[in-house]
């Protein structure tokens, strides 16, 4: 068996965003979303993932899967392989637009349904947080009182998930493993016995694709691979340039410091030598050691050493 790379937008949409995927999406969302009343999603309506602007001048954006849950909650899901500049703001923009564009003319604000923006990344977003799944809401700064649960951001960072097949203990472990590693498998492991997961593997099986779909997937996979390579090379070049600049600066600084120290040492030795010559001449004139010390700045001990020579 050969499975799609679920991390590509084409494969992710095919597995989680088609009409035949409702039970798959329900299982995945129930495992990730934490409902306050311990309720579960019983049904979803999968809608066109294109977020077309309702207001002139608004930017249209695209998410991988967009759904309305049985409890009225709206979920937008995005799978992102590469970090792009402004990515964090794009997530906020998509969530805010999904929330605001619900309202039609003359409708009340109270009719707005909550929105969850669920983002899965193949890169680390929050280096200071060890958790793989993080949840963000509007809270009061000090007391953490919730202002509103109407907009919630959920992030799943795939690089933080390192479990092996024999370590998968619950449904969320299985879904994350499926998303991260499906394309590396050549069979369906026994641990994935749950029906929605079995169905997800079936949809992800490349043997089920039409020639046109297979071509689309190959193009998307190649594009992502090439972009990832460009980003990695750019980072590598930046690091090398930074190291070279740092070394050059360090050498330059070291030479400057060495020259300063050398000059300082040399000048110090020269001054000391002049003082000793002056002291020697004064001693020849049989002047008192105290007077010589005051005149040259040498210690009494240093003058006595010169006298003994």
Secondary structure per residue as TSV (DSSP state, phi and psi in degrees):
chain	resnum	aa	ss	phi	psi
A	1	X	-	360.0	149.6
A	2	X	-	-133.3	125.9
A	3	X	B	-113.0	152.2
A	4	X	-	-65.7	156.0
A	5	X	-	-81.6	105.3
A	6	X	T	-64.4	-17.7
A	7	X	T	-74.5	-12.6
A	8	X	S	-81.4	147.4
A	9	X	H	-61.5	-36.0
A	10	X	H	-61.0	-50.3
A	11	X	H	-67.9	-41.6
A	12	X	H	-60.4	-44.2
A	13	X	H	-65.7	-39.5
A	14	X	H	-65.5	-41.1
A	15	X	H	-77.5	-42.9
A	16	X	H	-106.3	-14.7
A	17	X	S	-117.0	14.3
A	18	X	S	-101.5	167.6
A	19	X	G	-61.4	-33.7
A	20	X	G	-78.0	-2.8
A	21	X	G	-98.0	7.4
A	22	X	H	-54.0	-49.3
A	23	X	H	-66.8	-31.1
A	24	X	H	-66.0	-48.2
A	25	X	H	-63.8	-41.1
A	26	X	H	-60.5	-46.4
A	27	X	H	-61.2	-45.5
A	28	X	H	-64.0	-48.6
A	29	X	H	-66.0	-39.2
A	30	X	H	-62.2	-28.7
A	31	X	H	-80.2	-22.9
A	32	X	H	-101.2	-45.6
A	33	X	-	-76.3	133.2
A	34	X	-	-100.1	104.0
A	35	X	-	-85.4	136.6
A	36	X	T	-65.2	-32.7
A	37	X	T	-96.2	16.3
A	38	X	-	61.5	20.4
A	39	X	-	-80.3	171.0
A	40	X	-	-132.3	157.3
A	41	X	-	-76.3	130.5
A	42	X	-	-105.4	-21.8
A	43	X	-	-156.0	155.6
A	44	X	E	-137.3	152.5
A	45	X	E	-115.2	113.9
A	46	X	E	-84.7	124.7
A	47	X	E	-114.4	170.6
A	48	X	-	-57.8	121.9
A	49	X	S	-72.4	-8.9
A	50	X	E	-73.6	123.9
A	51	X	E	-94.6	85.1
A	52	X	-	-75.0	135.5
A	53	X	-	-69.0	137.9
A	54	X	S	-91.8	-19.6
A	55	X	S	-108.8	140.4
A	56	X	T	-63.2	134.1
A	57	X	T	93.5	-14.9
A	58	X	-	-73.6	145.5
A	59	X	-	-80.8	131.9
A	60	X	-	-87.2	140.6
A	61	X	E	-131.1	173.9
A	62	X	E	-135.6	132.2
A	63	X	-	-121.6	163.1
A	64	X	S	-76.5	-44.0
A	65	X	E	-138.9	137.0
A	66	X	E	-132.5	129.5
A	67	X	E	-145.1	152.6
A	68	X	E	-111.1	125.2
A	69	X	E	-85.2	167.9
A	70	X	T	-62.2	-25.0
A	71	X	T	-91.7	10.3
A	72	X	S	91.5	-13.7
A	73	X	-	-64.7	139.7
A	74	X	E	-106.5	134.6
A	75	X	E	-125.2	131.0
A	76	X	E	-117.3	131.2
A	77	X	E	-120.6	133.5
A	78	X	E	-132.0	132.6
A	79	X	E	-104.4	120.2
A	80	X	E	-123.6	120.3
A	81	X	S	-90.1	-39.1
A	82	X	S	-110.4	139.6
A	83	X	-	-79.3	127.9
A	84	X	-	-118.7	149.1
A	85	X	T	-59.1	132.9
A	86	X	T	82.9	10.1
A	87	X	H	-59.3	-43.3
A	88	X	H	-60.1	-40.7
A	89	X	H	-69.3	-34.2
A	90	X	H	-62.9	-39.2
A	91	X	H	-61.9	-46.4
A	92	X	H	-62.5	-40.8
A	93	X	H	-61.9	-48.1
A	94	X	H	-60.9	-42.2
A	95	X	H	-65.9	-45.9
A	96	X	H	-63.9	-38.6
A	97	X	H	-70.7	-40.5
A	98	X	H	-61.3	-30.6
A	99	X	H	-78.2	-49.0
A	100	X	H	-75.0	-32.7
A	101	X	T	-78.5	0.3
A	102	X	T	-68.3	-31.3
A	103	X	-	-78.5	119.9
A	104	X	-	-94.4	169.5
A	105	X	T	-56.1	133.2
A	106	X	T	73.2	3.3
A	107	X	-	-82.9	153.8
A	108	X	-	-84.5	150.3
A	109	X	G	-61.9	-28.5
A	110	X	G	-65.9	-14.1
A	111	X	G	-83.6	-4.8
A	112	X	-	-68.4	132.4
A	113	X	-	-92.8	149.4
A	114	X	-	-62.8	154.3
A	115	X	E	-127.8	135.6
A	116	X	E	-117.0	127.1
A	117	X	E	-102.3	108.6
A	118	X	E	-101.3	116.8
A	119	X	E	-118.6	126.1
A	120	X	E	-108.6	123.7
A	121	X	E	-118.7	144.7
A	122	X	S	-97.0	26.1
A	123	X	S	-147.5	162.9
A	124	X	-	-79.0	129.2
A	125	X	S	-103.2	-38.9
A	126	X	-	-120.6	92.2
A	127	X	T	-66.8	-27.0
A	128	X	T	-85.8	-1.2
A	129	X	-	-115.4	126.5
A	130	X	-	-80.2	-26.2
A	131	X	-	-63.1	143.4
A	132	X	S	-77.2	-36.9
A	133	X	E	-112.0	127.6
A	134	X	E	-124.8	147.5
A	135	X	E	-123.8	131.5
A	136	X	E	-125.7	134.6
A	137	X	E	-138.8	171.4
A	138	X	E	-79.9	115.4
A	139	X	E	-130.4	154.2
A	140	X	-	-67.3	139.1
A	141	X	T	-56.3	-43.8
A	142	X	T	-102.6	-42.8
A	143	X	T	-89.6	-11.2
A	144	X	-	61.3	25.8
A	145	X	-	-70.9	134.1
A	146	X	E	-73.6	126.6
A	147	X	E	-78.2	-48.4
A	148	X	E	-161.6	145.5
A	149	X	E	-102.6	14.6
A	150	X	E	-70.7	-27.1
A	151	X	E	-125.7	119.3
A	152	X	E	-128.4	138.2
A	153	X	E	-111.6	128.4
A	154	X	E	-121.3	132.7
A	155	X	E	-122.0	135.4
A	156	X	E	-118.9	115.7
A	157	X	E	-101.2	104.0
A	158	X	G	-58.1	-38.2
A	159	X	G	-60.6	-20.8
A	160	X	G	-82.1	-7.0
A	161	X	-	-97.1	113.1
A	162	X	-	-123.8	18.1
A	163	X	-	-74.4	145.9
A	164	X	-	-91.7	169.8
A	165	X	G	-55.6	-42.2
A	166	X	G	-75.0	-1.9
A	167	X	G	-104.8	-0.4
A	168	X	-	-74.9	120.0
A	169	X	-	-111.3	-22.0
A	170	X	S	-140.5	178.4
A	171	X	H	-65.6	-35.6
A	172	X	H	-67.6	-38.8
A	173	X	H	-56.1	-43.9
A	174	X	H	-67.1	-40.9
A	175	X	H	-66.3	-42.5
A	176	X	H	-66.0	-40.7
A	177	X	H	-62.2	-42.3
A	178	X	H	-58.9	-47.6
A	179	X	H	-64.4	-41.0
A	180	X	H	-79.7	-34.9
A	181	X	H	-123.2	2.0
A	182	X	G	-52.0	-41.9
A	183	X	G	-70.2	-11.2
A	184	X	G	-91.3	-9.8
A	185	X	-	-93.5	151.9
A	186	X	S	-120.7	11.4
A	187	X	S	-158.5	167.6
A	188	X	-	-95.1	111.7
A	189	X	-	-60.9	149.7
A	190	X	T	-58.7	-30.0
A	191	X	T	-62.3	-20.6
A	192	X	-	-92.6	55.5
A	193	X	-	-83.6	-16.7
A	194	X	S	-60.7	138.1
A	195	X	H	-56.3	-46.9
A	196	X	H	-60.0	-36.4
A	197	X	H	-69.7	-41.0
A	198	X	H	-59.2	-42.0
A	199	X	H	-67.3	-38.3
A	200	X	H	-62.2	-42.6
A	201	X	H	-63.9	-38.0
A	202	X	H	-63.6	-43.9
A	203	X	H	-66.9	-35.6
A	204	X	H	-77.5	-9.2
A	205	X	B	-67.5	121.8
A	206	X	G	-63.1	-19.7
A	207	X	G	-66.6	-19.8
A	208	X	G	-85.2	-7.8
A	209	X	S	-81.5	147.6
A	210	X	-	-78.5	160.0
A	211	X	H	-54.0	-37.7
A	212	X	H	-67.3	-42.6
A	213	X	H	-64.6	-40.6
A	214	X	H	-62.3	-40.6
A	215	X	H	-64.5	-42.0
A	216	X	H	-59.7	-47.2
A	217	X	H	-61.5	-43.1
A	218	X	H	-62.8	-40.1
A	219	X	H	-64.5	-44.2
A	220	X	H	-65.5	-43.0
A	221	X	H	-62.7	-43.0
A	222	X	H	-65.6	-41.8
A	223	X	H	-61.0	-47.7
A	224	X	H	-62.6	-42.5
A	225	X	H	-61.7	-44.9
A	226	X	H	-66.6	-40.1
A	227	X	H	-65.6	-40.1
A	228	X	H	-63.2	-41.3
A	229	X	H	-63.0	-41.8
A	230	X	H	-62.5	-43.3
A	231	X	H	-63.3	-46.3
A	232	X	H	-61.7	-42.2
A	233	X	H	-65.7	-37.8
A	234	X	H	-64.3	-43.2
A	235	X	H	-63.6	-43.9
A	236	X	H	-60.8	-44.9
A	237	X	H	-61.9	-42.1
A	238	X	H	-62.0	-42.1
A	239	X	H	-65.0	-44.7
A	240	X	H	-62.0	-42.9
A	241	X	H	-63.2	-42.4
A	242	X	H	-64.1	-43.0
A	243	X	H	-63.9	-44.0
A	244	X	H	-61.5	-44.6
A	245	X	H	-64.1	-41.1
A	246	X	H	-63.5	-42.7
A	247	X	H	-65.1	-44.0
A	248	X	H	-61.1	-43.2
A	249	X	H	-65.8	-39.7
A	250	X	H	-65.0	-43.2
A	251	X	H	-64.6	-42.8
A	252	X	H	-61.5	-43.6
A	253	X	H	-66.2	-40.0
A	254	X	H	-64.2	-41.6
A	255	X	H	-64.9	-42.9
A	256	X	H	-59.7	-45.8
A	257	X	H	-63.8	-41.4
A	258	X	H	-63.5	-42.6
A	259	X	H	-64.7	-42.0
A	260	X	H	-59.4	-47.4
A	261	X	H	-63.3	-42.2
A	262	X	H	-62.6	-44.9
A	263	X	H	-64.1	-42.4
A	264	X	H	-61.0	-44.4
A	265	X	H	-66.1	-43.7
A	266	X	H	-63.9	-44.0
A	267	X	H	-63.9	-39.7
A	268	X	H	-61.4	-43.0
A	269	X	H	-65.1	-40.2
A	270	X	H	-63.3	-44.3
A	271	X	H	-63.1	-44.6
A	272	X	H	-60.1	-41.2
A	273	X	H	-63.8	-42.1
A	274	X	H	-63.5	-40.2
A	275	X	H	-62.0	-42.6
A	276	X	H	-64.8	-38.8
A	277	X	H	-62.9	-45.5
A	278	X	H	-61.3	-42.9
A	279	X	H	-63.5	-38.9
A	280	X	H	-62.6	-43.7
A	281	X	H	-64.1	-40.1
A	282	X	H	-66.4	-36.5
A	283	X	H	-66.2	-35.1
A	284	X	H	-65.0	-29.2
A	285	X	T	-84.4	3.5
A	286	X	T	62.8	36.9
A	287	X	-	-79.3	157.8
A	288	X	-	-67.3	143.1
A	289	X	H	-60.8	-35.8
A	290	X	H	-64.6	-41.8
A	291	X	H	-64.8	-41.4
A	292	X	H	-63.3	-40.7
A	293	X	H	-61.2	-44.8
A	294	X	H	-66.2	-36.8
A	295	X	H	-74.9	-34.9
A	296	X	H	-103.3	-20.9
A	297	X	-	86.4	2.5
A	298	X	-	-80.9	153.5
A	299	X	-	-77.4	162.4
A	300	X	H	-60.6	-36.8
A	301	X	H	-64.0	-43.5
A	302	X	H	-64.0	-38.7
A	303	X	H	-65.5	-40.6
A	304	X	H	-65.8	-35.0
A	305	X	H	-63.9	-39.9
A	306	X	H	-66.1	-41.2
A	307	X	H	-59.8	-41.5
A	308	X	H	-69.3	-25.7
A	309	X	-	-74.1	360.0
